[in-house]
């Protein structure tokens, strides 16, 4: 189980951050992700594996004027 923006979610063992984000409807090009207090670069989303107990904060970028 991981915590995403304060909500506990079950995830497949060994799932990559990229796959988790895509499966949960996040638009990768419009977000920033922090895992356990560390910002994860987009370039490694496919290599970063999620582990039981991870805490994610996903922030959406919003445009405006």
CHARMM-style PDB file with segment names, atoms N, HN, CA, C and O in Angstrom:
ATOM      1  N   UNK     1       0.847  -1.174   0.000  1.00  0.00      PROA
ATOM      2  CA  UNK     1       0.000   0.000   0.000  1.00  0.00      PROA
ATOM      3  C   UNK     1       0.892   1.236   0.000  1.00  0.00      PROA
ATOM      4  O   UNK     1       1.916   1.275   0.682  1.00  0.00      PROA
ATOM      5  N   UNK     2       0.495   2.241  -0.768  1.00  0.00      PROA
ATOM      6  HN  UNK     2      -0.336   2.209  -1.323  1.00  0.00      PROA
ATOM      7  CA  UNK     2       1.204   3.518  -0.769  1.00  0.00      PROA
ATOM      8  C   UNK     2       0.205   4.617  -0.418  1.00  0.00      PROA
ATOM      9  O   UNK     2      -1.007   4.403  -0.447  1.00  0.00      PROA
ATOM     10  N   UNK     3       0.721   5.772  -0.093  1.00  0.00      PROA
ATOM     11  HN  UNK     3       1.705   5.946  -0.069  1.00  0.00      PROA
ATOM     12  CA  UNK     3      -0.118   6.930   0.213  1.00  0.00      PROA
ATOM     13  C   UNK     3       0.099   7.973  -0.884  1.00  0.00      PROA
ATOM     14  O   UNK     3       1.225   8.409  -1.121  1.00  0.00      PROA
ATOM     15  N   UNK     4      -0.983   8.367  -1.547  1.00  0.00      PROA
ATOM     16  HN  UNK     4      -1.898   8.013  -1.354  1.00  0.00      PROA
ATOM     17  CA  UNK     4      -0.905   9.343  -2.627  1.00  0.00      PROA
ATOM     18  C   UNK     4      -1.765  10.535  -2.261  1.00  0.00      PROA
ATOM     19  O   UNK     4      -2.987  10.421  -2.159  1.00  0.00      PROA
ATOM     20  N   UNK     5      -1.128  11.680  -2.063  1.00  0.00      PROA
ATOM     21  HN  UNK     5      -0.136  11.772  -2.146  1.00  0.00      PROA
ATOM     22  CA  UNK     5      -1.844  12.903  -1.678  1.00  0.00      PROA
ATOM     23  C   UNK     5      -2.778  12.652  -0.499  1.00  0.00      PROA
ATOM     24  O   UNK     5      -3.902  13.152  -0.464  1.00  0.00      PROA
ATOM     25  N   UNK     6      -2.291  11.860   0.478  1.00  0.00      PROA
ATOM     26  HN  UNK     6      -1.378  11.453   0.450  1.00  0.00      PROA
ATOM     27  CA  UNK     6      -3.042  11.600   1.696  1.00  0.00      PROA
ATOM     28  C   UNK     6      -4.015  10.437   1.621  1.00  0.00      PROA
ATOM     29  O   UNK     6      -4.674  10.130   2.615  1.00  0.00      PROA
ATOM     30  N   UNK     7      -4.125   9.778   0.468  1.00  0.00      PROA
ATOM     31  HN  UNK     7      -3.591  10.028  -0.339  1.00  0.00      PROA
ATOM     32  CA  UNK     7      -5.062   8.652   0.302  1.00  0.00      PROA
ATOM     33  C   UNK     7      -4.278   7.352   0.147  1.00  0.00      PROA
ATOM     34  O   UNK     7      -3.361   7.270  -0.669  1.00  0.00      PROA
ATOM     35  N   UNK     8      -4.638   6.341   0.928  1.00  0.00      PROA
ATOM     36  HN  UNK     8      -5.383   6.408   1.591  1.00  0.00      PROA
ATOM     37  CA  UNK     8      -3.976   5.039   0.837  1.00  0.00      PROA
ATOM     38  C   UNK     8      -4.512   4.263  -0.352  1.00  0.00      PROA
ATOM     39  O   UNK     8      -5.723   4.149  -0.542  1.00  0.00      PROA
ATOM     40  N   UNK     9      -3.585   3.724  -1.159  1.00  0.00      PROA
ATOM     41  HN  UNK     9      -2.601   3.817  -1.005  1.00  0.00      PROA
ATOM     42  CA  UNK     9      -3.951   2.964  -2.347  1.00  0.00      PROA
ATOM     43  C   UNK     9      -3.134   1.681  -2.425  1.00  0.00      PROA
ATOM     44  O   UNK     9      -1.955   1.657  -2.072  1.00  0.00      PROA
ATOM     45  N   UNK    10      -3.778   0.618  -2.893  1.00  0.00      PROA
ATOM     46  HN  UNK    10      -4.736   0.638  -3.180  1.00  0.00      PROA
ATOM     47  CA  UNK    10      -3.075  -0.638  -3.161  1.00  0.00      PROA
ATOM     48  C   UNK    10      -2.422  -0.520  -4.540  1.00  0.00      PROA
ATOM     49  O   UNK    10      -3.022   0.017  -5.471  1.00  0.00      PROA
ATOM     50  N   UNK    11      -1.197  -1.023  -4.665  1.00  0.00      PROA
ATOM     51  HN  UNK    11      -0.710  -1.460  -3.908  1.00  0.00      PROA
ATOM     52  CA  UNK    11      -0.515  -1.035  -5.959  1.00  0.00      PROA
ATOM     53  C   UNK    11       0.110  -2.409  -6.187  1.00  0.00      PROA
ATOM     54  O   UNK    11       0.404  -3.141  -5.242  1.00  0.00      PROA
ATOM     55  N   UNK    12       0.306  -2.740  -7.462  1.00  0.00      PROA
ATOM     56  HN  UNK    12       0.068  -2.145  -8.230  1.00  0.00      PROA
ATOM     57  CA  UNK    12       0.993  -3.988  -7.813  1.00  0.00      PROA
ATOM     58  C   UNK    12       2.445  -3.907  -7.355  1.00  0.00      PROA
ATOM     59  O   UNK    12       3.076  -2.853  -7.442  1.00  0.00      PROA
ATOM     60  N   UNK    13       2.958  -5.007  -6.875  1.00  0.00      PROA
ATOM     61  HN  UNK    13       2.446  -5.863  -6.804  1.00  0.00      PROA
ATOM     62  CA  UNK    13       4.353  -5.060  -6.464  1.00  0.00      PROA
ATOM     63  C   UNK    13       5.252  -4.831  -7.682  1.00  0.00      PROA
ATOM     64  O   UNK    13       5.059  -5.449  -8.730  1.00  0.00      PROA
ATOM     65  N   UNK    14       6.226  -3.948  -7.536  1.00  0.00      PROA
ATOM     66  HN  UNK    14       6.383  -3.446  -6.686  1.00  0.00      PROA
ATOM     67  CA  UNK    14       7.190  -3.695  -8.594  1.00  0.00      PROA
ATOM     68  C   UNK    14       6.723  -2.761  -9.695  1.00  0.00      PROA
ATOM     69  O   UNK    14       7.422  -2.601 -10.697  1.00  0.00      PROA
ATOM     70  N   UNK    15       5.546  -2.131  -9.537  1.00  0.00      PROA
ATOM     71  HN  UNK    15       4.979  -2.261  -8.723  1.00  0.00      PROA
ATOM     72  CA  UNK    15       5.041  -1.222 -10.564  1.00  0.00      PROA
ATOM     73  C   UNK    15       5.934   0.022 -10.628  1.00  0.00      PROA
ATOM     74  O   UNK    15       6.406   0.520  -9.606  1.00  0.00      PROA
ATOM     75  N   UNK    16       6.152   0.505 -11.843  1.00  0.00      PROA
ATOM     76  HN  UNK    16       5.769   0.100 -12.673  1.00  0.00      PROA
ATOM     77  CA  UNK    16       6.943   1.726 -11.997  1.00  0.00      PROA
ATOM     78  C   UNK    16       6.062   2.940 -11.708  1.00  0.00      PROA
ATOM     79  O   UNK    16       4.837   2.882 -11.813  1.00  0.00      PROA
ATOM     80  N   UNK    17       6.708   4.018 -11.349  1.00  0.00      PROA
ATOM     81  HN  UNK    17       7.703   4.065 -11.263  1.00  0.00      PROA
ATOM     82  CA  UNK    17       5.982   5.266 -11.103  1.00  0.00      PROA
ATOM     83  C   UNK    17       5.215   5.675 -12.352  1.00  0.00      PROA
ATOM     84  O   UNK    17       4.059   6.091 -12.264  1.00  0.00      PROA
ATOM     85  N   UNK    18       5.851   5.561 -13.517  1.00  0.00      PROA
ATOM     86  HN  UNK    18       6.790   5.223 -13.589  1.00  0.00      PROA
ATOM     87  CA  UNK    18       5.190   5.947 -14.770  1.00  0.00      PROA
ATOM     88  C   UNK    18       3.922   5.137 -14.985  1.00  0.00      PROA
ATOM     89  O   UNK    18       2.871   5.706 -15.280  1.00  0.00      PROA
ATOM     90  N   UNK    19       4.003   3.805 -14.841  1.00  0.00      PROA
ATOM     91  HN  UNK    19       4.856   3.343 -14.602  1.00  0.00      PROA
ATOM     92  CA  UNK    19       2.823   2.964 -15.048  1.00  0.00      PROA
ATOM     93  C   UNK    19       1.728   3.296 -14.042  1.00  0.00      PROA
ATOM     94  O   UNK    19       0.551   3.346 -14.400  1.00  0.00      PROA
ATOM     95  N   UNK    20       2.110   3.524 -12.782  1.00  0.00      PROA
ATOM     96  HN  UNK    20       3.066   3.483 -12.492  1.00  0.00      PROA
ATOM     97  CA  UNK    20       1.117   3.887 -11.773  1.00  0.00      PROA
ATOM     98  C   UNK    20       0.401   5.182 -12.162  1.00  0.00      PROA
ATOM     99  O   UNK    20      -0.826   5.262 -12.102  1.00  0.00      PROA
ATOM    100  N   UNK    21       1.171   6.188 -12.557  1.00  0.00      PROA
ATOM    101  HN  UNK    21       2.168   6.123 -12.605  1.00  0.00      PROA
ATOM    102  CA  UNK    21       0.583   7.474 -12.911  1.00  0.00      PROA
ATOM    103  C   UNK    21      -0.363   7.341 -14.100  1.00  0.00      PROA
ATOM    104  O   UNK    21      -1.475   7.870 -14.073  1.00  0.00      PROA
ATOM    105  N   UNK    22       0.075   6.637 -15.143  1.00  0.00      PROA
ATOM    106  HN  UNK    22       0.978   6.208 -15.165  1.00  0.00      PROA
ATOM    107  CA  UNK    22      -0.771   6.469 -16.329  1.00  0.00      PROA
ATOM    108  C   UNK    22      -2.039   5.694 -16.006  1.00  0.00      PROA
ATOM    109  O   UNK    22      -3.120   6.062 -16.464  1.00  0.00      PROA
ATOM    110  N   UNK    23      -1.920   4.623 -15.222  1.00  0.00      PROA
ATOM    111  HN  UNK    23      -1.042   4.324 -14.850  1.00  0.00      PROA
ATOM    112  CA  UNK    23      -3.088   3.806 -14.868  1.00  0.00      PROA
ATOM    113  C   UNK    23      -4.086   4.567 -14.004  1.00  0.00      PROA
ATOM    114  O   UNK    23      -5.262   4.208 -13.944  1.00  0.00      PROA
ATOM    115  N   UNK    24      -3.616   5.618 -13.336  1.00  0.00      PROA
ATOM    116  HN  UNK    24      -2.661   5.910 -13.385  1.00  0.00      PROA
ATOM    117  CA  UNK    24      -4.501   6.383 -12.460  1.00  0.00      PROA
ATOM    118  C   UNK    24      -4.893   7.735 -13.051  1.00  0.00      PROA
ATOM    119  O   UNK    24      -5.375   8.615 -12.338  1.00  0.00      PROA
ATOM    120  N   UNK    25      -4.684   7.893 -14.353  1.00  0.00      PROA
ATOM    121  HN  UNK    25      -4.292   7.178 -14.932  1.00  0.00      PROA
ATOM    122  CA  UNK    25      -5.213   9.050 -15.078  1.00  0.00      PROA
ATOM    123  C   UNK    25      -4.437  10.345 -14.951  1.00  0.00      PROA
ATOM    124  O   UNK    25      -4.947  11.406 -15.312  1.00  0.00      PROA
ATOM    125  N   UNK    26      -3.215  10.283 -14.445  1.00  0.00      PROA
ATOM    126  HN  UNK    26      -2.800   9.422 -14.151  1.00  0.00      PROA
ATOM    127  CA  UNK    26      -2.410  11.504 -14.349  1.00  0.00      PROA
ATOM    128  C   UNK    26      -1.793  11.826 -15.703  1.00  0.00      PROA
ATOM    129  O   UNK    26      -1.346  10.927 -16.415  1.00  0.00      PROA
ATOM    130  N   UNK    27      -1.767  13.100 -16.058  1.00  0.00      PROA
ATOM    131  HN  UNK    27      -2.130  13.831 -15.479  1.00  0.00      PROA
ATOM    132  CA  UNK    27      -1.125  13.559 -17.286  1.00  0.00      PROA
ATOM    133  C   UNK    27       0.329  13.892 -16.937  1.00  0.00      PROA
ATOM    134  O   UNK    27       0.614  14.948 -16.372  1.00  0.00      PROA
ATOM    135  N   UNK    28       1.226  12.994 -17.274  1.00  0.00      PROA
ATOM    136  HN  UNK    28       0.994  12.137 -17.733  1.00  0.00      PROA
ATOM    137  CA  UNK    28       2.622  13.090 -16.836  1.00  0.00      PROA
ATOM    138  C   UNK    28       3.262  14.426 -17.198  1.00  0.00      PROA
ATOM    139  O   UNK    28       4.052  14.963 -16.422  1.00  0.00      PROA
ATOM    140  N   UNK    29       2.932  14.959 -18.350  1.00  0.00      PROA
ATOM    141  HN  UNK    29       2.290  14.522 -18.980  1.00  0.00      PROA
ATOM    142  CA  UNK    29       3.555  16.215 -18.781  1.00  0.00      PROA
ATOM    143  C   UNK    29       3.098  17.419 -17.956  1.00  0.00      PROA
ATOM    144  O   UNK    29       3.692  18.492 -18.064  1.00  0.00      PROA
ATOM    145  N   UNK    30       2.052  17.266 -17.133  1.00  0.00      PROA
ATOM    146  HN  UNK    30       1.569  16.395 -17.045  1.00  0.00      PROA
ATOM    147  CA  UNK    30       1.508  18.397 -16.381  1.00  0.00      PROA
ATOM    148  C   UNK    30       1.595  18.227 -14.874  1.00  0.00      PROA
ATOM    149  O   UNK    30       0.871  18.890 -14.132  1.00  0.00      PROA
ATOM    150  N   UNK    31       2.487  17.334 -14.409  1.00  0.00      PROA
ATOM    151  HN  UNK    31       3.075  16.795 -15.012  1.00  0.00      PROA
ATOM    152  CA  UNK    31       2.589  17.102 -12.969  1.00  0.00      PROA
ATOM    153  C   UNK    31       4.043  17.100 -12.501  1.00  0.00      PROA
ATOM    154  O   UNK    31       4.976  16.990 -13.297  1.00  0.00      PROA
ATOM    155  N   UNK    32       4.198  17.223 -11.205  1.00  0.00      PROA
ATOM    156  HN  UNK    32       3.440  17.312 -10.559  1.00  0.00      PROA
ATOM    157  CA  UNK    32       5.477  16.999 -10.526  1.00  0.00      PROA
ATOM    158  C   UNK    32       5.187  15.984  -9.427  1.00  0.00      PROA
ATOM    159  O   UNK    32       4.114  16.003  -8.823  1.00  0.00      PROA
ATOM    160  N   UNK    33       6.153  15.091  -9.168  1.00  0.00      PROA
ATOM    161  HN  UNK    33       7.025  15.075  -9.658  1.00  0.00      PROA
ATOM    162  CA  UNK    33       5.951  14.028  -8.184  1.00  0.00      PROA
ATOM    163  C   UNK    33       7.080  14.043  -7.157  1.00  0.00      PROA
ATOM    164  O   UNK    33       8.262  14.111  -7.493  1.00  0.00      PROA
ATOM    165  N   UNK    34       6.672  13.978  -5.910  1.00  0.00      PROA
ATOM    166  HN  UNK    34       5.711  13.923  -5.636  1.00  0.00      PROA
ATOM    167  CA  UNK    34       7.603  13.831  -4.792  1.00  0.00      PROA
ATOM    168  C   UNK    34       7.328  12.468  -4.164  1.00  0.00      PROA
ATOM    169  O   UNK    34       6.180  12.125  -3.882  1.00  0.00      PROA
ATOM    170  N   UNK    35       8.391  11.694  -3.946  1.00  0.00      PROA
ATOM    171  HN  UNK    35       9.324  11.972  -4.175  1.00  0.00      PROA
ATOM    172  CA  UNK    35       8.259  10.382  -3.319  1.00  0.00      PROA
ATOM    173  C   UNK    35       9.125  10.364  -2.071  1.00  0.00      PROA
ATOM    174  O   UNK    35      10.345  10.512  -2.141  1.00  0.00      PROA
ATOM    175  N   UNK    36       8.475  10.181  -0.929  1.00  0.00      PROA
ATOM    176  HN  UNK    36       7.483  10.061  -0.872  1.00  0.00      PROA
ATOM    177  CA  UNK    36       9.186  10.144   0.362  1.00  0.00      PROA
ATOM    178  C   UNK    36      10.067  11.373   0.565  1.00  0.00      PROA
ATOM    179  O   UNK    36      11.184  11.274   1.072  1.00  0.00      PROA
ATOM    180  N   UNK    37       9.549  12.532   0.162  1.00  0.00      PROA
ATOM    181  HN  UNK    37       8.642  12.613  -0.251  1.00  0.00      PROA
ATOM    182  CA  UNK    37      10.252  13.798   0.383  1.00  0.00      PROA
ATOM    183  C   UNK    37      11.261  14.177  -0.679  1.00  0.00      PROA
ATOM    184  O   UNK    37      11.924  15.207  -0.554  1.00  0.00      PROA
ATOM    185  N   UNK    38      11.397  13.365  -1.731  1.00  0.00      PROA
ATOM    186  HN  UNK    38      10.859  12.528  -1.833  1.00  0.00      PROA
ATOM    187  CA  UNK    38      12.371  13.638  -2.796  1.00  0.00      PROA
ATOM    188  C   UNK    38      11.645  13.821  -4.124  1.00  0.00      PROA
ATOM    189  O   UNK    38      10.820  12.990  -4.503  1.00  0.00      PROA
ATOM    190  N   UNK    39      11.954  14.916  -4.836  1.00  0.00      PROA
ATOM    191  HN  UNK    39      12.624  15.591  -4.528  1.00  0.00      PROA
ATOM    192  CA  UNK    39      11.346  15.141  -6.146  1.00  0.00      PROA
ATOM    193  C   UNK    39      11.946  14.149  -7.132  1.00  0.00      PROA
ATOM    194  O   UNK    39      13.164  13.995  -7.213  1.00  0.00      PROA
ATOM    195  N   UNK    40      11.074  13.480  -7.879  1.00  0.00      PROA
ATOM    196  HN  UNK    40      10.084  13.605  -7.812  1.00  0.00      PROA
ATOM    197  CA  UNK    40      11.501  12.474  -8.845  1.00  0.00      PROA
ATOM    198  C   UNK    40      11.517  13.109 -10.241  1.00  0.00      PROA
ATOM    199  O   UNK    40      10.484  13.590 -10.706  1.00  0.00      PROA
ATOM    200  N   UNK    41      12.673  13.116 -10.912  1.00  0.00      PROA
ATOM    201  HN  UNK    41      13.512  12.725 -10.535  1.00  0.00      PROA
ATOM    202  CA  UNK    41      12.728  13.672 -12.276  1.00  0.00      PROA
ATOM    203  C   UNK    41      11.891  12.836 -13.245  1.00  0.00      PROA
ATOM    204  O   UNK    41      11.870  11.608 -13.157  1.00  0.00      PROA
ATOM    205  N   UNK    42      11.202  13.510 -14.170  1.00  0.00      PROA
ATOM    206  HN  UNK    42      11.219  14.507 -14.241  1.00  0.00      PROA
ATOM    207  CA  UNK    42      10.378  12.810 -15.156  1.00  0.00      PROA
ATOM    208  C   UNK    42      11.185  11.771 -15.931  1.00  0.00      PROA
ATOM    209  O   UNK    42      10.644  10.733 -16.312  1.00  0.00      PROA
ATOM    210  N   UNK    43      12.453  12.031 -16.167  1.00  0.00      PROA
ATOM    211  HN  UNK    43      12.892  12.874 -15.857  1.00  0.00      PROA
ATOM    212  CA  UNK    43      13.299  11.132 -16.952  1.00  0.00      PROA
ATOM    213  C   UNK    43      13.442   9.743 -16.328  1.00  0.00      PROA
ATOM    214  O   UNK    43      13.813   8.793 -17.018  1.00  0.00      PROA
ATOM    215  N   UNK    44      13.152   9.617 -15.034  1.00  0.00      PROA
ATOM    216  HN  UNK    44      12.851  10.389 -14.474  1.00  0.00      PROA
ATOM    217  CA  UNK    44      13.300   8.308 -14.380  1.00  0.00      PROA
ATOM    218  C   UNK    44      11.973   7.725 -13.898  1.00  0.00      PROA
ATOM    219  O   UNK    44      11.972   6.740 -13.159  1.00  0.00      PROA
ATOM    220  N   UNK    45      10.847   8.307 -14.297  1.00  0.00      PROA
ATOM    221  HN  UNK    45      10.847   9.107 -14.897  1.00  0.00      PROA
ATOM    222  CA  UNK    45       9.546   7.775 -13.888  1.00  0.00      PROA
ATOM    223  C   UNK    45       9.412   6.294 -14.257  1.00  0.00      PROA
ATOM    224  O   UNK    45       8.842   5.514 -13.495  1.00  0.00      PROA
ATOM    225  N   UNK    46       9.936   5.908 -15.426  1.00  0.00      PROA
ATOM    226  HN  UNK    46      10.399   6.542 -16.045  1.00  0.00      PROA
ATOM    227  CA  UNK    46       9.796   4.515 -15.858  1.00  0.00      PROA
ATOM    228  C   UNK    46      10.736   3.570 -15.108  1.00  0.00      PROA
ATOM    229  O   UNK    46      10.505   2.361 -15.091  1.00  0.00      PROA
ATOM    230  N   UNK    47      11.789   4.102 -14.490  1.00  0.00      PROA
ATOM    231  HN  UNK    47      11.977   5.084 -14.504  1.00  0.00      PROA
ATOM    232  CA  UNK    47      12.749   3.274 -13.752  1.00  0.00      PROA
ATOM    233  C   UNK    47      12.470   3.240 -12.255  1.00  0.00      PROA
ATOM    234  O   UNK    47      12.891   2.313 -11.563  1.00  0.00      PROA
ATOM    235  N   UNK    48      11.761   4.249 -11.755  1.00  0.00      PROA
ATOM    236  HN  UNK    48      11.419   5.002 -12.318  1.00  0.00      PROA
ATOM    237  CA  UNK    48      11.486   4.356 -10.316  1.00  0.00      PROA
ATOM    238  C   UNK    48      10.378   3.376  -9.936  1.00  0.00      PROA
ATOM    239  O   UNK    48       9.239   3.522 -10.380  1.00  0.00      PROA
ATOM    240  N   UNK    49      10.705   2.390  -9.125  1.00  0.00      PROA
ATOM    241  HN  UNK    49      11.630   2.271  -8.765  1.00  0.00      PROA
ATOM    242  CA  UNK    49       9.730   1.391  -8.683  1.00  0.00      PROA
ATOM    243  C   UNK    49       9.106   1.817  -7.358  1.00  0.00      PROA
ATOM    244  O   UNK    49       9.800   2.286  -6.455  1.00  0.00      PROA
ATOM    245  N   UNK    50       7.803   1.651  -7.254  1.00  0.00      PROA
ATOM    246  HN  UNK    50       7.239   1.270  -7.987  1.00  0.00      PROA
ATOM    247  CA  UNK    50       7.108   1.983  -6.023  1.00  0.00      PROA
ATOM    248  C   UNK    50       7.196   0.822  -5.046  1.00  0.00      PROA
ATOM    249  O   UNK    50       7.135  -0.343  -5.438  1.00  0.00      PROA
ATOM    250  N   UNK    51       7.339   1.153  -3.777  1.00  0.00      PROA
ATOM    251  HN  UNK    51       7.388   2.100  -3.458  1.00  0.00      PROA
ATOM    252  CA  UNK    51       7.464   0.155  -2.716  1.00  0.00      PROA
ATOM    253  C   UNK    51       6.376   0.357  -1.673  1.00  0.00      PROA
ATOM    254  O   UNK    51       5.870   1.463  -1.488  1.00  0.00      PROA
ATOM    255  N   UNK    52       6.027  -0.724  -0.998  1.00  0.00      PROA
ATOM    256  HN  UNK    52       6.438  -1.623  -1.148  1.00  0.00      PROA
ATOM    257  CA  UNK    52       5.055  -0.662   0.074  1.00  0.00      PROA
ATOM    258  C   UNK    52       5.478   0.402   1.084  1.00  0.00      PROA
ATOM    259  O   UNK    52       6.624   0.418   1.533  1.00  0.00      PROA
ATOM    260  N   UNK    53       4.555   1.286   1.436  1.00  0.00      PROA
ATOM    261  HN  UNK    53       3.624   1.274   1.071  1.00  0.00      PROA
ATOM    262  CA  UNK    53       4.827   2.329   2.412  1.00  0.00      PROA
ATOM    263  C   UNK    53       5.277   3.652   1.824  1.00  0.00      PROA
ATOM    264  O   UNK    53       5.419   4.630   2.558  1.00  0.00      PROA
ATOM    265  N   UNK    54       5.510   3.709   0.499  1.00  0.00      PROA
ATOM    266  HN  UNK    54       5.395   2.914  -0.097  1.00  0.00      PROA
ATOM    267  CA  UNK    54       5.914   4.974  -0.121  1.00  0.00      PROA
ATOM    268  C   UNK    54       4.823   6.028   0.066  1.00  0.00      PROA
ATOM    269  O   UNK    54       3.631   5.725   0.109  1.00  0.00      PROA
ATOM    270  N   UNK    55       5.275   7.268   0.175  1.00  0.00      PROA
ATOM    271  HN  UNK    55       6.244   7.514   0.140  1.00  0.00      PROA
ATOM    272  CA  UNK    55       4.355   8.405   0.271  1.00  0.00      PROA
ATOM    273  C   UNK    55       4.605   9.317  -0.926  1.00  0.00      PROA
ATOM    274  O   UNK    55       5.689   9.881  -1.073  1.00  0.00      PROA
ATOM    275  N   UNK    56       3.584   9.456  -1.785  1.00  0.00      PROA
ATOM    276  HN  UNK    56       2.703   8.998  -1.666  1.00  0.00      PROA
ATOM    277  CA  UNK    56       3.681  10.294  -2.973  1.00  0.00      PROA
ATOM    278  C   UNK    56       2.870  11.560  -2.801  1.00  0.00      PROA
ATOM    279  O   UNK    56       1.776  11.550  -2.236  1.00  0.00      PROA
ATOM    280  N   UNK    57       3.421  12.638  -3.295  1.00  0.00      PROA
ATOM    281  HN  UNK    57       4.310  12.646  -3.754  1.00  0.00      PROA
ATOM    282  CA  UNK    57       2.675  13.886  -3.452  1.00  0.00      PROA
ATOM    283  C   UNK    57       2.730  14.200  -4.933  1.00  0.00      PROA
ATOM    284  O   UNK    57       3.809  14.347  -5.507  1.00  0.00      PROA
ATOM    285  N   UNK    58       1.570  14.302  -5.544  1.00  0.00      PROA
ATOM    286  HN  UNK    58       0.694  14.183  -5.077  1.00  0.00      PROA
ATOM    287  CA  UNK    58       1.478  14.608  -6.974  1.00  0.00      PROA
ATOM    288  C   UNK    58       0.838  15.981  -7.117  1.00  0.00      PROA
ATOM    289  O   UNK    58      -0.273  16.214  -6.640  1.00  0.00      PROA
ATOM    290  N   UNK    59       1.554  16.891  -7.783  1.00  0.00      PROA
ATOM    291  HN  UNK    59       2.456  16.702  -8.171  1.00  0.00      PROA
ATOM    292  CA  UNK    59       1.092  18.259  -7.930  1.00  0.00      PROA
ATOM    293  C   UNK    59       0.834  18.537  -9.404  1.00  0.00      PROA
ATOM    294  O   UNK    59       1.698  18.302 -10.249  1.00  0.00      PROA
ATOM    295  N   UNK    60      -0.371  19.042  -9.710  1.00  0.00      PROA
ATOM    296  HN  UNK    60      -1.073  19.233  -9.024  1.00  0.00      PROA
ATOM    297  CA  UNK    60      -0.723  19.414 -11.072  1.00  0.00      PROA
ATOM    298  C   UNK    60      -0.355  20.861 -11.335  1.00  0.00      PROA
ATOM    299  O   UNK    60      -0.560  21.730 -10.487  1.00  0.00      PROA
ATOM    300  N   UNK    61       0.192  21.114 -12.524  1.00  0.00      PROA
ATOM    301  HN  UNK    61       0.358  20.408 -13.212  1.00  0.00      PROA
ATOM    302  CA  UNK    61       0.455  22.476 -12.942  1.00  0.00      PROA
ATOM    303  C   UNK    61      -0.803  23.024 -13.590  1.00  0.00      PROA
ATOM    304  O   UNK    61      -1.435  22.356 -14.408  1.00  0.00      PROA
ATOM    305  N   UNK    62      -1.158  24.232 -13.222  1.00  0.00      PROA
ATOM    306  HN  UNK    62      -0.644  24.775 -12.557  1.00  0.00      PROA
ATOM    307  CA  UNK    62      -2.366  24.857 -13.740  1.00  0.00      PROA
ATOM    308  C   UNK    62      -1.977  26.160 -14.410  1.00  0.00      PROA
ATOM    309  O   UNK    62      -1.315  27.007 -13.810  1.00  0.00      PROA
ATOM    310  N   UNK    63      -2.398  26.316 -15.671  1.00  0.00      PROA
ATOM    311  HN  UNK    63      -2.936  25.628 -16.158  1.00  0.00      PROA
ATOM    312  CA  UNK    63      -2.129  27.556 -16.396  1.00  0.00      PROA
ATOM    313  C   UNK    63      -3.249  28.554 -16.154  1.00  0.00      PROA
ATOM    314  O   UNK    63      -4.349  28.194 -15.733  1.00  0.00      PROA
ATOM    315  N   UNK    64      -2.957  29.762 -16.418  1.00  0.00      PROA
ATOM    316  HN  UNK    64      -2.064  30.054 -16.760  1.00  0.00      PROA
ATOM    317  CA  UNK    64      -3.983  30.788 -16.237  1.00  0.00      PROA
ATOM    318  C   UNK    64      -3.438  32.142 -16.619  1.00  0.00      PROA
ATOM    319  O   UNK    64      -2.289  32.290 -17.036  1.00  0.00      PROA
ATOM    320  N   UNK    65      -4.280  33.098 -16.466  1.00  0.00      PROA
ATOM    321  HN  UNK    65      -5.213  32.978 -16.127  1.00  0.00      PROA
ATOM    322  CA  UNK    65      -3.829  34.423 -16.859  1.00  0.00      PROA
ATOM    323  C   UNK    65      -4.458  35.490 -16.036  1.00  0.00      PROA
ATOM    324  OT1 UNK    65      -4.182  36.672 -16.241  1.00  0.00      PROA
TER     325      UNK     65
END
